[in-house]
Amino acid sequence: MFQKWAIQNRMSDPADFGYLVRPLPANAKSLSAIVQGVLVHSDWLAAYGLTTDRALSRETLPVAERLRQVLTLDSSTLDVQRSPEKRVPATCRDYALMLCSFLRSKGTPARLRCGFASYLGGNAWEDHWVFEYRNTHTNQWQLADAQ
């Protein structure tokens, strides 16, 4: 019943980079830390002392393309946390999609969720992407934020 959420699609498939995902741990918490170690949120570039003119694609890119960008900046394995200047600028959607991809690669059903909240940036409503994965212990969907 939930297996359709464990199958990669065009956006989540790591494609040629599957060999880098296979040795990664299978739990969401560890995978989230890995995603955070290869991406840097575009709104936080200045906080890390990075120039805001770094190329940022607001375009929804497949995970394989984001992984290609990651490896272009630093060819280390994905479990090696990069310094902020070696991370790919991204948005919450990219964080959620990459983690969804990694979980699906491990056979865990996962899916993206998007909503609007006012707590993210003051009074304005802003969209935010998160993900859900099927928790094998509770057999329930678990909401999580990869960012």
DRENPA-3360 file (N, C-alpha, C; in nm, 2 decimals, always signed):
BEGIN
1 = MFQKWAIQ = +0.08/-0.12/+0.00/+0.00/+0.00/+0.00/+0.09/+0.13/+0.00 ~ +0.19/+0.13/+0.08/+0.28/+0.24/+0.09/+0.40/+0.24/-0.01 ~ +0.41/+0.13/-0.08/+0.53/+0.11/-0.16/+0.54/+0.21/-0.27 ~ +0.43/+0.27/-0.32/+0.44/+0.37/-0.42/+0.53/+0.49/-0.38 ~ +0.53/+0.51/-0.24/+0.61/+0.62/-0.19/+0.76/+0.58/-0.17 ~ +0.79/+0.45/-0.20/+0.93/+0.40/-0.18/+1.00/+0.40/-0.32 ~ +0.93/+0.43/-0.42/+0.98/+0.42/-0.56/+1.03/+0.56/-0.60 ~ +1.15/+0.56/-0.66/+1.20/+0.69/-0.71/+1.12/+0.74/-0.83;
9 = NRMSDPAD = +1.12/+0.87/-0.85/+1.06/+0.92/-0.97/+1.17/+1.01/-1.03 ~ +1.13/+1.08/-1.14/+1.22/+1.16/-1.21/+1.29/+1.26/-1.13 ~ +1.23/+1.32/-1.03/+1.28/+1.42/-0.95/+1.37/+1.36/-0.83 ~ +1.33/+1.25/-0.78/+1.40/+1.20/-0.66/+1.51/+1.10/-0.69 ~ +1.51/+1.05/-0.81/+1.61/+0.94/-0.85/+1.75/+1.00/-0.85 ~ +1.84/+0.94/-0.77/+1.98/+0.99/-0.77/+2.06/+0.94/-0.90 ~ +2.00/+0.86/-0.97/+2.05/+0.82/-1.11/+2.20/+0.77/-1.09 ~ +2.29/+0.83/-1.17/+2.43/+0.79/-1.17/+2.50/+0.80/-1.03;
17 = FGYLVRPL = +2.43/+0.87/-0.94/+2.50/+0.89/-0.81/+2.45/+0.80/-0.70 ~ +2.37/+0.70/-0.74/+2.32/+0.60/-0.65/+2.43/+0.53/-0.57 ~ +2.54/+0.51/-0.63/+2.66/+0.44/-0.56/+2.70/+0.53/-0.44 ~ +2.68/+0.66/-0.44/+2.72/+0.74/-0.33/+2.61/+0.73/-0.22 ~ +2.49/+0.70/-0.25/+2.38/+0.70/-0.15/+2.38/+0.56/-0.08 ~ +2.41/+0.45/-0.16/+2.40/+0.32/-0.10/+2.47/+0.30/+0.03 ~ +2.59/+0.35/+0.05/+2.66/+0.32/+0.18/+2.61/+0.41/+0.29 ~ +2.52/+0.50/+0.27/+2.48/+0.59/+0.38/+2.39/+0.52/+0.47;
25 = PANAKSLS = +2.38/+0.57/+0.60/+2.29/+0.51/+0.70/+2.14/+0.51/+0.65 ~ +2.06/+0.44/+0.71/+1.92/+0.43/+0.67/+1.82/+0.51/+0.75 ~ +1.86/+0.57/+0.86/+1.77/+0.65/+0.94/+1.76/+0.79/+0.90 ~ +1.64/+0.85/+0.92/+1.61/+0.99/+0.88/+1.70/+1.09/+0.95 ~ +1.73/+1.07/+1.08/+1.81/+1.17/+1.15/+1.95/+1.18/+1.09 ~ +2.01/+1.06/+1.07/+2.15/+1.06/+1.02/+2.15/+1.11/+0.87 ~ +2.05/+1.07/+0.80/+2.05/+1.12/+0.66/+2.02/+1.27/+0.65 ~ +1.94/+1.32/+0.74/+1.92/+1.47/+0.75/+2.05/+1.54/+0.78;
33 = AIVQGVLV = +2.13/+1.49/+0.87/+2.26/+1.56/+0.90/+2.35/+1.56/+0.77 ~ +2.34/+1.45/+0.69/+2.42/+1.44/+0.57/+2.38/+1.54/+0.47 ~ +2.24/+1.56/+0.45/+2.19/+1.66/+0.36/+2.23/+1.80/+0.41 ~ +2.23/+1.82/+0.53/+2.27/+1.95/+0.59/+2.41/+1.98/+0.57 ~ +2.49/+1.88/+0.55/+2.64/+1.89/+0.53/+2.68/+1.91/+0.39 ~ +2.58/+1.90/+0.29/+2.62/+1.92/+0.15/+2.54/+2.04/+0.09 ~ +2.43/+2.09/+0.16/+2.36/+2.20/+0.11/+2.37/+2.32/+0.22 ~ +2.35/+2.44/+0.17/+2.34/+2.56/+0.25/+2.22/+2.64/+0.21;
41 = HSDWLAAY = +2.14/+2.68/+0.30/+2.02/+2.75/+0.26/+2.06/+2.89/+0.20 ~ +2.00/+2.92/+0.09/+2.03/+3.05/+0.02/+2.00/+3.17/+0.11 ~ +1.91/+3.16/+0.21/+1.89/+3.27/+0.29/+1.99/+3.29/+0.40 ~ +2.08/+3.19/+0.42/+2.18/+3.19/+0.52/+2.32/+3.21/+0.47 ~ +2.34/+3.24/+0.34/+2.47/+3.26/+0.29/+2.55/+3.37/+0.36 ~ +2.48/+3.49/+0.38/+2.55/+3.60/+0.45/+2.59/+3.56/+0.59 ~ +2.51/+3.48/+0.66/+2.54/+3.44/+0.80/+2.67/+3.36/+0.80 ~ +2.70/+3.29/+0.70/+2.82/+3.21/+0.69/+2.94/+3.29/+0.63;
49 = GLTTDRAL = +2.91/+3.42/+0.60/+3.01/+3.51/+0.54/+3.03/+3.48/+0.39 ~ +2.94/+3.42/+0.33/+2.94/+3.39/+0.19/+2.88/+3.50/+0.11 ~ +2.93/+3.52/-0.01/+2.87/+3.63/-0.09/+2.73/+3.58/-0.14 ~ +2.64/+3.67/-0.15/+2.50/+3.64/-0.19/+2.49/+3.63/-0.35 ~ +2.60/+3.65/-0.42/+2.60/+3.65/-0.56/+2.63/+3.51/-0.61 ~ +2.65/+3.41/-0.52/+2.68/+3.27/-0.56/+2.56/+3.22/-0.64 ~ +2.59/+3.14/-0.74/+2.48/+3.09/-0.82/+2.38/+3.01/-0.74 ~ +2.25/+3.05/-0.75/+2.15/+2.98/-0.68/+2.04/+2.96/-0.78;
57 = SRETLPVA = +2.01/+2.83/-0.79/+1.90/+2.79/-0.88/+1.77/+2.78/-0.80 ~ +1.68/+2.87/-0.82/+1.55/+2.85/-0.75/+1.46/+2.75/-0.83 ~ +1.52/+2.71/-0.94/+1.45/+2.61/-1.03/+1.45/+2.48/-0.95 ~ +1.34/+2.41/-0.97/+1.33/+2.27/-0.91/+1.41/+2.18/-0.99 ~ +1.52/+2.13/-0.93/+1.61/+2.04/-1.01/+1.60/+1.90/-0.95 ~ +1.62/+1.80/-1.03/+1.62/+1.67/-0.98/+1.74/+1.65/-0.89 ~ +1.72/+1.55/-0.80/+1.83/+1.52/-0.70/+1.96/+1.49/-0.77 ~ +1.95/+1.42/-0.88/+2.08/+1.39/-0.95/+2.15/+1.51/-0.99;
65 = ERLRQVLT = +2.08/+1.62/-1.04/+2.15/+1.74/-1.08/+2.21/+1.81/-0.95 ~ +2.13/+1.81/-0.84/+2.19/+1.88/-0.72/+2.31/+1.80/-0.67 ~ +2.31/+1.67/-0.68/+2.43/+1.59/-0.64/+2.55/+1.62/-0.73 ~ +2.52/+1.64/-0.86/+2.62/+1.68/-0.95/+2.69/+1.81/-0.91 ~ +2.61/+1.91/-0.87/+2.66/+2.03/-0.82/+2.74/+2.01/-0.69 ~ +2.69/+1.93/-0.60/+2.76/+1.90/-0.48/+2.90/+1.85/-0.51 ~ +2.91/+1.75/-0.60/+3.04/+1.69/-0.63/+3.13/+1.78/-0.71 ~ +3.07/+1.87/-0.78/+3.16/+1.97/-0.85/+3.23/+2.06/-0.75;
73 = LDSSTLDV = +3.17/+2.09/-0.64/+3.23/+2.18/-0.54/+3.33/+2.10/-0.45 ~ +3.30/+1.97/-0.43/+3.38/+1.88/-0.34/+3.35/+1.74/-0.37 ~ +3.44/+1.67/-0.42/+3.42/+1.53/-0.47/+3.42/+1.43/-0.35 ~ +3.42/+1.47/-0.23/+3.42/+1.37/-0.12/+3.29/+1.29/-0.12 ~ +3.29/+1.18/-0.04/+3.17/+1.11/-0.03/+3.06/+1.20/+0.04 ~ +2.94/+1.16/+0.03/+2.83/+1.25/+0.08/+2.83/+1.26/+0.23 ~ +2.89/+1.16/+0.30/+2.88/+1.16/+0.45/+2.99/+1.25/+0.51 ~ +3.07/+1.31/+0.42/+3.17/+1.41/+0.46/+3.11/+1.55/+0.46;
81 = QRSPEKRV = +3.10/+1.61/+0.59/+3.04/+1.74/+0.60/+3.13/+1.84/+0.54 ~ +3.08/+1.92/+0.44/+3.15/+2.03/+0.38/+3.15/+2.16/+0.46 ~ +3.25/+2.24/+0.44/+3.25/+2.37/+0.50/+3.14/+2.45/+0.42 ~ +3.08/+2.55/+0.48/+2.98/+2.62/+0.41/+3.01/+2.67/+0.26 ~ +3.13/+2.71/+0.24/+3.17/+2.75/+0.10/+3.17/+2.64/+0.00 ~ +3.18/+2.52/+0.05/+3.18/+2.40/-0.03/+3.04/+2.33/-0.04 ~ +2.94/+2.39/+0.01/+2.80/+2.34/+0.01/+2.73/+2.41/-0.11 ~ +2.63/+2.35/-0.16/+2.55/+2.40/-0.27/+2.43/+2.48/-0.21;
89 = PATCRDYA = +2.42/+2.61/-0.26/+2.31/+2.69/-0.22/+2.18/+2.62/-0.26 ~ +2.08/+2.62/-0.17/+1.96/+2.55/-0.19/+1.84/+2.61/-0.11 ~ +1.72/+2.56/-0.13/+1.61/+2.60/-0.06/+1.55/+2.48/+0.02 ~ +1.45/+2.51/+0.10/+1.39/+2.40/+0.18/+1.34/+2.29/+0.10 ~ +1.29/+2.32/-0.02/+1.25/+2.22/-0.12/+1.36/+2.12/-0.15 ~ +1.48/+2.18/-0.18/+1.59/+2.09/-0.21/+1.63/+2.00/-0.10 ~ +1.63/+2.05/+0.03/+1.66/+1.97/+0.14/+1.56/+1.85/+0.15 ~ +1.43/+1.89/+0.14/+1.33/+1.78/+0.16/+1.34/+1.68/+0.05;
97 = LMLCSFLR = +1.36/+1.72/-0.08/+1.36/+1.63/-0.19/+1.49/+1.54/-0.18 ~ +1.60/+1.59/-0.14/+1.72/+1.51/-0.13/+1.70/+1.41/-0.02 ~ +1.65/+1.44/+0.09/+1.63/+1.35/+0.20/+1.52/+1.24/+0.16 ~ +1.42/+1.28/+0.09/+1.32/+1.19/+0.04/+1.39/+1.09/-0.05 ~ +1.47/+1.14/-0.14/+1.55/+1.05/-0.23/+1.63/+0.95/-0.15 ~ +1.70/+1.00/-0.05/+1.79/+0.91/+0.02/+1.71/+0.80/+0.09 ~ +1.60/+0.84/+0.15/+1.52/+0.74/+0.22/+1.46/+0.64/+0.13 ~ +1.41/+0.69/+0.01/+1.36/+0.59/-0.09/+1.46/+0.50/-0.13;
105 = SKGTPARL = +1.59/+0.55/-0.14/+1.70/+0.46/-0.18/+1.72/+0.35/-0.08 ~ +1.68/+0.37/+0.04/+1.69/+0.27/+0.15/+1.57/+0.18/+0.16 ~ +1.47/+0.21/+0.07/+1.34/+0.13/+0.07/+1.24/+0.19/+0.17 ~ +1.26/+0.30/+0.23/+1.17/+0.37/+0.32/+1.07/+0.46/+0.24 ~ +0.94/+0.43/+0.25/+0.85/+0.52/+0.18/+0.86/+0.67/+0.24 ~ +0.87/+0.76/+0.15/+0.89/+0.90/+0.19/+0.82/+0.99/+0.08 ~ +0.77/+1.11/+0.13/+0.70/+1.20/+0.04/+0.72/+1.34/+0.09 ~ +0.71/+1.43/-0.01/+0.72/+1.58/+0.02/+0.59/+1.63/+0.07;
113 = RCGFASYL = +0.60/+1.74/+0.15/+0.48/+1.81/+0.19/+0.52/+1.96/+0.19 ~ +0.42/+2.04/+0.14/+0.44/+2.19/+0.14/+0.33/+2.26/+0.21 ~ +0.36/+2.36/+0.28/+0.25/+2.44/+0.35/+0.30/+2.58/+0.36 ~ +0.22/+2.66/+0.42/+0.25/+2.80/+0.45/+0.24/+2.83/+0.60 ~ +0.34/+2.91/+0.64/+0.34/+2.94/+0.78/+0.39/+3.09/+0.80 ~ +0.34/+3.15/+0.91/+0.39/+3.28/+0.94/+0.50/+3.29/+1.04 ~ +0.54/+3.18/+1.10/+0.65/+3.18/+1.19/+0.79/+3.17/+1.13 ~ +0.80/+3.16/+1.00/+0.93/+3.15/+0.94/+1.00/+3.29/+0.91;
121 = GGNAWEDH = +0.92/+3.39/+0.89/+0.98/+3.52/+0.86/+0.90/+3.64/+0.90 ~ +0.86/+3.63/+1.03/+0.78/+3.74/+1.08/+0.64/+3.73/+1.05 ~ +0.58/+3.84/+1.00/+0.43/+3.84/+0.98/+0.39/+3.79/+0.85 ~ +0.48/+3.78/+0.75/+0.44/+3.73/+0.62/+0.43/+3.58/+0.62 ~ +0.33/+3.53/+0.54/+0.31/+3.39/+0.52/+0.41/+3.35/+0.41 ~ +0.48/+3.24/+0.44/+0.59/+3.19/+0.35/+0.57/+3.04/+0.33 ~ +0.60/+2.99/+0.21/+0.59/+2.85/+0.19/+0.71/+2.78/+0.25 ~ +0.69/+2.66/+0.30/+0.80/+2.58/+0.35/+0.78/+2.43/+0.32;
129 = WVFEYRNT = +0.88/+2.37/+0.27/+0.88/+2.23/+0.23/+0.94/+2.14/+0.34 ~ +0.87/+2.03/+0.37/+0.91/+1.93/+0.47/+0.89/+1.79/+0.40 ~ +0.91/+1.69/+0.48/+0.88/+1.56/+0.42/+0.82/+1.47/+0.53 ~ +0.76/+1.36/+0.48/+0.71/+1.26/+0.57/+0.78/+1.13/+0.53 ~ +0.80/+1.04/+0.63/+0.85/+0.91/+0.60/+0.77/+0.81/+0.68 ~ +0.77/+0.69/+0.63/+0.69/+0.58/+0.70/+0.78/+0.53/+0.81 ~ +0.74/+0.55/+0.94/+0.82/+0.50/+1.05/+0.79/+0.35/+1.07 ~ +0.90/+0.28/+1.06/+0.88/+0.13/+1.07/+0.84/+0.08/+1.20;
137 = HTNQWQLA = +0.87/+0.16/+1.31/+0.84/+0.11/+1.45/+0.69/+0.14/+1.48 ~ +0.64/+0.25/+1.43/+0.50/+0.29/+1.46/+0.41/+0.26/+1.35 ~ +0.46/+0.23/+1.23/+0.39/+0.21/+1.11/+0.30/+0.33/+1.08 ~ +0.35/+0.45/+1.11/+0.27/+0.57/+1.09/+0.36/+0.67/+1.01 ~ +0.30/+0.76/+0.94/+0.38/+0.87/+0.87/+0.44/+0.96/+0.98 ~ +0.56/+0.99/+0.96/+0.63/+1.08/+1.06/+0.67/+1.21/+0.98 ~ +0.63/+1.32/+1.03/+0.67/+1.45/+0.97/+0.80/+1.49/+1.02 ~ +0.89/+1.54/+0.93/+1.02/+1.59/+0.96/+1.06/+1.70/+0.87;
145 = DAQ = +1.16/+1.78/+0.92/+1.21/+1.89/+0.84/+1.36/+1.87/+0.82 ~ +1.40/+1.85/+0.69/+1.54/+1.82/+0.66/+1.63/+1.94/+0.67 ~ +1.57/+2.06/+0.67/+1.65/+2.18/+0.68/+1.69/+2.21/+0.82;
% end
